[in-house]
Amino acid sequence: MIEEIAASLRHFGGVLRCHNCKFERRLDGRKINRYLSSGWPQHCGMTMEWVTQRLLDEEAFDGR
């Protein structure tokens, strides 16, 4: 089941972003399966936010 979910999410791309310090890590589609199985990555003691490529494109368009 996790493999099917991961496969359906891979095309969204994007980055993982820390809410606290804004550190970003490119989201490797191959790791989504592992993250769904063992937990989402953390940074600064908090779970990182998934910012999809679409949202990154909107941020760039808005000049953020």
VMD Tcl script that builds the backbone (N, CA, C; Angstrom):
set m [mol new atoms 192]
animate dup $m
set s [atomselect $m all]
$s set {name element resname resid chain x y z} {
  {N N MET 1 A 0.820 -1.195 0.000}
  {CA C MET 1 A 0.000 0.000 0.000}
  {C C MET 1 A 0.866 1.263 0.000}
  {N N ILE 2 A 1.912 1.282 0.821}
  {CA C ILE 2 A 2.786 2.450 0.877}
  {C C ILE 2 A 3.438 2.696 -0.476}
  {N N GLU 3 A 3.811 1.642 -1.169}
  {CA C GLU 3 A 4.444 1.806 -2.482}
  {C C GLU 3 A 3.510 2.487 -3.472}
  {N N GLU 4 A 2.227 2.137 -3.427}
  {CA C GLU 4 A 1.255 2.771 -4.332}
  {C C GLU 4 A 1.079 4.248 -4.006}
  {N N ILE 5 A 1.031 4.555 -2.719}
  {CA C ILE 5 A 0.890 5.951 -2.304}
  {C C ILE 5 A 2.116 6.750 -2.728}
  {N N ALA 6 A 3.301 6.202 -2.463}
  {CA C ALA 6 A 4.544 6.882 -2.840}
  {C C ALA 6 A 4.611 7.116 -4.343}
  {N N ALA 7 A 4.209 6.124 -5.123}
  {CA C ALA 7 A 4.234 6.260 -6.579}
  {C C ALA 7 A 3.312 7.382 -7.045}
  {N N SER 8 A 2.183 7.551 -6.367}
  {CA C SER 8 A 1.243 8.596 -6.776}
  {C C SER 8 A 1.716 9.991 -6.360}
  {N N LEU 9 A 2.658 10.077 -5.428}
  {CA C LEU 9 A 3.143 11.375 -4.944}
  {C C LEU 9 A 4.428 11.833 -5.618}
  {N N ARG 10 A 5.172 10.932 -6.201}
  {CA C ARG 10 A 6.502 11.248 -6.743}
  {C C ARG 10 A 6.494 12.391 -7.755}
  {N N HIS 11 A 5.461 12.479 -8.550}
  {CA C HIS 11 A 5.460 13.490 -9.625}
  {C C HIS 11 A 5.321 14.923 -9.118}
  {N N PHE 12 A 5.021 15.105 -7.834}
  {CA C PHE 12 A 4.852 16.459 -7.303}
  {C C PHE 12 A 6.179 17.179 -7.108}
  {N N GLY 13 A 7.281 16.429 -6.940}
  {CA C GLY 13 A 8.602 17.037 -6.789}
  {C C GLY 13 A 8.669 18.030 -5.653}
  {N N GLY 14 A 9.668 18.894 -5.698}
  {CA C GLY 14 A 9.786 19.956 -4.714}
  {C C GLY 14 A 10.900 19.752 -3.716}
  {N N VAL 15 A 10.731 20.396 -2.553}
  {CA C VAL 15 A 11.737 20.365 -1.497}
  {C C VAL 15 A 11.072 20.111 -0.151}
  {N N LEU 16 A 11.901 19.707 0.803}
  {CA C LEU 16 A 11.496 19.680 2.201}
  {C C LEU 16 A 12.076 20.938 2.829}
  {N N ARG 17 A 11.267 21.666 3.607}
  {CA C ARG 17 A 11.699 22.955 4.166}
  {C C ARG 17 A 11.476 22.966 5.673}
  {N N CYS 18 A 12.474 23.464 6.387}
  {CA C CYS 18 A 12.371 23.630 7.831}
  {C C CYS 18 A 11.575 24.899 8.129}
  {N N HIS 19 A 10.567 24.779 8.986}
  {CA C HIS 19 A 9.764 25.956 9.351}
  {C C HIS 19 A 10.585 26.970 10.137}
  {N N ASN 20 A 11.539 26.478 10.916}
  {CA C ASN 20 A 12.292 27.348 11.807}
  {C C ASN 20 A 13.361 28.161 11.085}
  {N N CYS 21 A 14.267 27.493 10.377}
  {CA C CYS 21 A 15.412 28.190 9.782}
  {C C CYS 21 A 15.351 28.291 8.257}
  {N N LYS 22 A 14.318 27.704 7.659}
  {CA C LYS 22 A 14.099 27.727 6.202}
  {C C LYS 22 A 15.114 26.902 5.416}
  {N N PHE 23 A 15.885 26.039 6.096}
  {CA C PHE 23 A 16.771 25.106 5.408}
  {C C PHE 23 A 15.940 24.267 4.456}
  {N N GLU 24 A 16.467 24.011 3.264}
  {CA C GLU 24 A 15.743 23.196 2.283}
  {C C GLU 24 A 16.584 22.014 1.836}
  {N N ARG 25 A 15.890 20.929 1.587}
  {CA C ARG 25 A 16.506 19.709 1.054}
  {C C ARG 25 A 15.632 19.250 -0.104}
  {N N ARG 26 A 16.244 19.028 -1.266}
  {CA C ARG 26 A 15.508 18.554 -2.434}
  {C C ARG 26 A 14.824 17.237 -2.084}
  {N N LEU 27 A 13.561 17.101 -2.424}
  {CA C LEU 27 A 12.826 15.875 -2.147}
  {C C LEU 27 A 13.075 14.890 -3.277}
  {N N ASP 28 A 13.814 13.880 -2.973}
  {CA C ASP 28 A 14.125 12.816 -3.921}
  {C C ASP 28 A 12.937 11.863 -3.940}
  {N N GLY 29 A 12.297 11.720 -5.081}
  {CA C GLY 29 A 11.111 10.875 -5.202}
  {C C GLY 29 A 11.322 9.453 -4.736}
  {N N ARG 30 A 12.547 8.971 -4.820}
  {CA C ARG 30 A 12.832 7.606 -4.382}
  {C C ARG 30 A 12.772 7.465 -2.869}
  {N N LYS 31 A 12.907 8.579 -2.152}
  {CA C LYS 31 A 12.906 8.528 -0.690}
  {C C LYS 31 A 11.503 8.643 -0.095}
  {N N ILE 32 A 10.535 9.025 -0.902}
  {CA C ILE 32 A 9.182 9.188 -0.375}
  {C C ILE 32 A 8.691 7.895 0.263}
  {N N ASN 33 A 8.959 6.779 -0.362}
  {CA C ASN 33 A 8.548 5.486 0.175}
  {C C ASN 33 A 9.125 5.297 1.580}
  {N N ARG 34 A 10.405 5.588 1.736}
  {CA C ARG 34 A 11.059 5.443 3.046}
  {C C ARG 34 A 10.462 6.402 4.066}
  {N N TYR 35 A 10.222 7.655 3.656}
  {CA C TYR 35 A 9.650 8.638 4.570}
  {C C TYR 35 A 8.257 8.220 5.025}
  {N N LEU 36 A 7.458 7.683 4.115}
  {CA C LEU 36 A 6.125 7.229 4.484}
  {C C LEU 36 A 6.178 6.038 5.429}
  {N N SER 37 A 7.206 5.225 5.295}
  {CA C SER 37 A 7.345 4.038 6.133}
  {C C SER 37 A 7.935 4.342 7.505}
  {N N SER 38 A 8.964 5.196 7.534}
  {CA C SER 38 A 9.703 5.375 8.785}
  {C C SER 38 A 9.571 6.757 9.413}
  {N N GLY 39 A 8.903 7.659 8.749}
  {CA C GLY 39 A 8.708 9.001 9.295}
  {C C GLY 39 A 9.333 10.082 8.436}
  {N N TRP 40 A 8.717 11.229 8.455}
  {CA C TRP 40 A 9.161 12.368 7.669}
  {C C TRP 40 A 10.399 12.966 8.303}
  {N N PRO 41 A 11.342 13.496 7.512}
  {CA C PRO 41 A 12.569 14.081 8.060}
  {C C PRO 41 A 12.275 15.272 8.971}
  {N N GLN 42 A 13.179 15.471 9.914}
  {CA C GLN 42 A 13.072 16.603 10.828}
  {C C GLN 42 A 14.301 17.480 10.705}
  {N N HIS 43 A 14.120 18.756 11.054}
  {CA C HIS 43 A 15.218 19.722 11.101}
  {C C HIS 43 A 14.870 20.698 12.203}
  {N N CYS 44 A 15.836 21.120 12.972}
  {CA C CYS 44 A 15.600 22.006 14.124}
  {C C CYS 44 A 14.558 21.407 15.077}
  {N N GLY 45 A 14.515 20.087 15.137}
  {CA C GLY 45 A 13.594 19.407 16.045}
  {C C GLY 45 A 12.149 19.383 15.594}
  {N N MET 46 A 11.892 19.801 14.362}
  {CA C MET 46 A 10.516 19.839 13.852}
  {C C MET 46 A 10.435 19.087 12.529}
  {N N THR 47 A 9.262 18.533 12.246}
  {CA C THR 47 A 9.041 17.851 10.981}
  {C C THR 47 A 9.102 18.867 9.841}
  {N N MET 48 A 9.822 18.503 8.794}
  {CA C MET 48 A 9.977 19.411 7.655}
  {C C MET 48 A 8.704 19.431 6.810}
  {N N GLU 49 A 8.431 20.581 6.223}
  {CA C GLU 49 A 7.266 20.769 5.358}
  {C C GLU 49 A 7.627 20.395 3.925}
  {N N TRP 50 A 6.729 19.723 3.266}
  {CA C TRP 50 A 6.915 19.404 1.851}
  {C C TRP 50 A 6.358 20.563 1.042}
  {N N VAL 51 A 7.213 21.226 0.290}
  {CA C VAL 51 A 6.807 22.312 -0.604}
  {C C VAL 51 A 6.926 21.752 -2.017}
  {N N THR 52 A 5.794 21.549 -2.663}
  {CA C THR 52 A 5.795 20.935 -3.988}
  {C C THR 52 A 6.398 21.873 -5.031}
  {N N GLN 53 A 6.759 21.313 -6.166}
  {CA C GLN 53 A 7.323 22.126 -7.244}
  {C C GLN 53 A 6.341 23.197 -7.687}
  {N N ARG 54 A 5.079 22.890 -7.684}
  {CA C ARG 54 A 4.061 23.880 -8.065}
  {C C ARG 54 A 4.094 25.078 -7.106}
  {N N LEU 55 A 4.193 24.804 -5.798}
  {CA C LEU 55 A 4.263 25.898 -4.842}
  {C C LEU 55 A 5.563 26.677 -4.971}
  {N N LEU 56 A 6.659 25.981 -5.261}
  {CA C LEU 56 A 7.936 26.674 -5.492}
  {C C LEU 56 A 7.824 27.611 -6.691}
  {N N ASP 57 A 7.170 27.149 -7.741}
  {CA C ASP 57 A 6.981 27.984 -8.932}
  {C C ASP 57 A 6.129 29.209 -8.609}
  {N N GLU 58 A 5.102 29.027 -7.778}
  {CA C GLU 58 A 4.248 30.155 -7.373}
  {C C GLU 58 A 5.041 31.140 -6.525}
  {N N GLU 59 A 5.893 30.631 -5.628}
  {CA C GLU 59 A 6.723 31.509 -4.807}
  {C C GLU 59 A 7.649 32.341 -5.706}
  {N N ALA 60 A 8.255 31.695 -6.685}
  {CA C ALA 60 A 9.157 32.402 -7.598}
  {C C ALA 60 A 8.402 33.465 -8.390}
  {N N PHE 61 A 7.186 33.141 -8.814}
  {CA C PHE 61 A 6.368 34.079 -9.575}
  {C C PHE 61 A 5.980 35.276 -8.708}
  {N N ASP 62 A 5.675 35.003 -7.429}
  {CA C ASP 62 A 5.276 36.064 -6.489}
  {C C ASP 62 A 6.474 36.854 -5.976}
  {N N GLY 63 A 7.692 36.394 -6.273}
  {CA C GLY 63 A 8.889 37.083 -5.831}
  {C C GLY 63 A 9.259 36.839 -4.384}
  {N N ARG 64 A 8.854 35.709 -3.840}
  {CA C ARG 64 A 9.178 35.413 -2.425}
  {C C ARG 64 A 10.592 34.991 -2.271}
}
mol reanalyze $m
mol bondsrecalc $m
mol representation Tube
mol addrep $m
